[in-house]
C-alpha cells in the first residue's frame, strides 16, 4: 500500500484511512509517489489535506467517492478562523490551501472532482472562432492561445450579449468604447494583440452570419511605424557574464546553463528551446534541430562542443527520470516539461538580474537579438541571418539593418562645416 511507503505509525495510518476521504488519500499518496515527490513533501501534503478530511466529517462519516467545489469552498471559508497552528495562522492556511489544490489536481485526473461550475456563456462562440482561425487562417497554436486570451476579455465585457444571437445588436460604438477603455490600461504589444484579435473575430462573425456588416472597420487604428524600434540584445561580453554566473553544482543550475547556452549559441526563440525533444539532438551527426514557430522554418544547425557538453551534463546529472520526450523539465515534483514562455523567461530574467546587468528587457529574446546583432556586425548577409533565425520572410529580418553600423557609416552625411560671415 502507498501509505505504508511513507508512514510507519499505525495510529497515523488509521487516522488517514478513516473519515470521508479515507479511500481517496491512499490514491493521492500513490499519485504523489509516482510524480516524484519526496516522502517529506508527501507527509506534509497529506497532513494538510487531513484538515479537509476532518471538516467533511468524523471517522464514522460515509466515504466520499468524489469531492465537489462546494465542499472545498466551504472548507476554505471556515478553516482559517479555526486553525490552531502555533506559527503564523495566515502562512499555515496558505500552505493548507496549496496542498488541497494539489489534492484537487489528482482528483481531476481521476475524474473524482465535480467543479459545479457552468461554462461561460461565450464559450461556444469562442470555440467556433478559434476553430475558424485554425481551419481558414491556418493559425499556429501559439497564435490561437493569444487570440483566445484577448477575445475572452472582449466577450466577458459584452456579458449576456456574447452569443451568436446577441451579437446581432453589436454596434461600432460599443466596439470603440471597449477598445479605448482597454487600451488605456495596456501596453503597446497588448493593444496591438487586442486590435488584431478583435478584427479577426469580427470577420469571423460576419462569415458566420452573427453580424450583417463589416464591424472590423470600427476597431480603432493605433498609429505605429514599421521597424520603428531598435532591437536591444545582450552583447557578447554581457552574455558571457550571464553564463559564467550560473552555479553548475545544483540541478537547476545545470538545466539553466544548458538553456542559456542554446539561446546564446543559436539565437533561437524560447519556445523552440521549450519544445526541443531528445530526438532532435542528433549526437552521431553533431547536429541539433529546432522546430519552427510562428510559421517560420525548421533550423538544422551544427551541435557545438559547448552546447553538447552542457546538454550531456544536464541529461546525465540533473534531468529527472521519465518518459517525457522534451529535453527540459521542471526541477521539482511534479516533474513535467516547462509549461509556457513565462517559465523560461523567468529563468533568463533571474540570471540576468543576478549579474546586475542594466538591460531594458530581461526575457529570453535578448539573447536572440544579441545573436542577430553579432551576425550582422561580423558581415553576414541578411539572408544568412534570416536562415539561421528561421525567418520565412526576409522582411522580418530588416529590423537588424538598424544595427548594421558598417553599412550605416556609408550612408551617413558629413558633419557640416561652420561658415563664418
Secondary structure as UniProt FT lines:
FT   HELIX           3..5
FT   HELIX           10..17
FT   TURN            20..21
FT   HELIX           22..35
FT   HELIX           39..56
FT   TURN            59..60
FT   STRAND          67..68
FT   HELIX           69..82
FT   HELIX           89..110
FT   STRAND          113..114
FT   TURN            121..122
FT   HELIX           123..136
FT   HELIX           141..158
FT   HELIX           159..161
FT   TURN            164..165
FT   HELIX           166..169
FT   HELIX           172..184
FT   HELIX           188..208
FT   HELIX           215..218
FT   TURN            226..227
FT   HELIX           236..244
FT   TURN            248..249
FT   HELIX           251..266
FT   HELIX           270..275
FT   HELIX           278..280
FT   STRAND          281..282
FT   TURN            283..286
FT   STRAND          287..290
FT   TURN            294..295
FT   STRAND          299..302
FT   HELIX           305..317
FT   HELIX           341..355
FT   HELIX           365..377
FT   TURN            378..379
FT   HELIX           382..389
FT   HELIX           394..403
FT   HELIX           405..411
//
